[in-house]
Amino acid sequence: MLQDIAFAMAPQGEGGGGGFAALIPLILIFVIFYFLLIRPQQRRVKEHRRLLESLKRGDRVLTAGGLYGTIINIEGNVVTLELADKVRVKVNKNYIAGLARE
C-alpha cells in the first residue's frame, strides 16, 4: 500500500526537452512553407526581373491588364506599346506580364 502511494505521488513522464519538442512542429511548418511558397515565388520574381531587363523594341508583350501590344519605345520604367495602328499606350515596365505567345 505504501508503495502505491509513493508511485502515485512520483512525477509521471515529465521530460526536460518539453520546450524544444514544442518548437519542432513550428520549425517543420516553416520549412514546408519555405519550399512550397517562398522559394518558388522568389524564383518567379527573379525570372520576371530578367524578362523586364531583356525587353527590346519590336517585342510583342502582354500586360498585367490583359492588353497585347508591340513595344515601340522604352524610356526608363515607361514602355510605349502600340496596340493597333496608331493606338499607343504608355505602360509602367513592371506591369508587363510577359512575352505574347501568338
Long-range contacts (C-beta under 8 A, 24 or more apart in sequence): 48-98, 51-96, 51-98, 51-99, 52-93, 52-94, 52-96, 55-79, 55-93, 55-96, 59-99, 60-99, 60-100, 60-102, 61-96, 61-97, 61-98, 61-99, 61-100, 62-96, 62-97, 62-98, 62-99, 62-100, 63-91, 63-95, 63-96, 63-97, 64-95, 64-96, 64-97, 65-95, 67-91, 68-100, 68-102
